[in-house]
Amino acid sequence: MTPDKDKKLEEELERLEEINGSDSEDEMKSELERLRAENEALKKSKSKEITFKVGQKGGMSLYGLGRFPVTLYKSQWLLLLDAVEEIRNFIKIHDEELK
């Protein structure tokens, strides 16, 4: 966990402590550790599978490659699928340059 996230969690706990007023420092530290553990578990449980959705405007979005979805219209997806061999060859040729 990054120091910024730790700080945000600590600030949230301080805010909650002000609201509750009755929690001891040990209870707050215990809650902080519980929240950190929960956060780590959530990070690990993120699905790496690819999923699809149809948007309001008729585009098909592919989720799971990165932070943002890849959205194309049907005709664009079909063009992309027809170019699979070209894409594979391009990747093979430029393998050293690509990350």
N, C-alpha and C positions, 0 to 999 in steps of 0.2 A: 504494500500500500504506500502511496506517495505521502510525503510530509503534508502537502496541501489537503489531502483527504483526511489525514489524521487530525489536522487542525480544525477542519470543518466539523468532524465528528465531535471533537472536544468542545467546540463552540456550541454545537447543538445540545450536548449534554449539560453545559453550563446554563443554557437557556432553559432547559427542562428543570434543572435544579432550582433556578430562580422561581419557576412556576410552582414546583412542588415544595421546595424549601425544607423538606424533612429528610431527604436522602443524604446519607453520609458519604464521605469521600470514597470509602471502600466500595459502597454500593455503586457509586458512579463509575469507578474504575472497572468494576465487574461488568457493568452494563456496556461500557466502552469496548471491552474485550469481546463481549458477546456480539456487539454490532460489527466489530472488525471480522470476527469469524464468520458471521452471516454474510458479510460483504464478499469475503473470499470464496465462500461456497457458491454464491450467486455468480461470481465471475467464472468459476470452473464449470458451472452447469449450463453456461450459454451454449446453445445448440450451434454446431458447425454445419448443420445440414442446409441444403439449398431449398428454398421455398419460392412459390410463385403467387402473385395476386394480380387481379385485373383491376385497373384503376377506373375512376369515374369517366375519364375521357377515352377509355377503350385501350389503353396501353397495358402491356404485360410487364410487370416488375419482377425481377429476379432478386431475391434477398439471400444473403449469406456469403457473398464474395468479399465484402468489405463493410465499411461503416455505412455506406449509402447503397440503396438499391440501384440496379441497372434497369432502366425502363425504356422499352422500344415498342413500336406498333407491330402488329402481326406481320406486315410486309417486310419490315426491317429484320424481325427475328428469322423469317424464312430466308432472306438474303444471307444473313449471318450463318445459318445452318448449311446453306448451299456452299459456303466458303470454308467449311471446316478443314478440308485438306490444304487449302492455301494458307490458312492460319497456322496449321501444324507445321507446314514447310517453312513458313516465315519464322516461327519460333525456333525451329531447328537451325536455320541459317544464322539467326541472330542470338543464339543461345548465350554467348559470352557477354553480349551487351545488355541483355534483359535481366531484371531482378526477379 
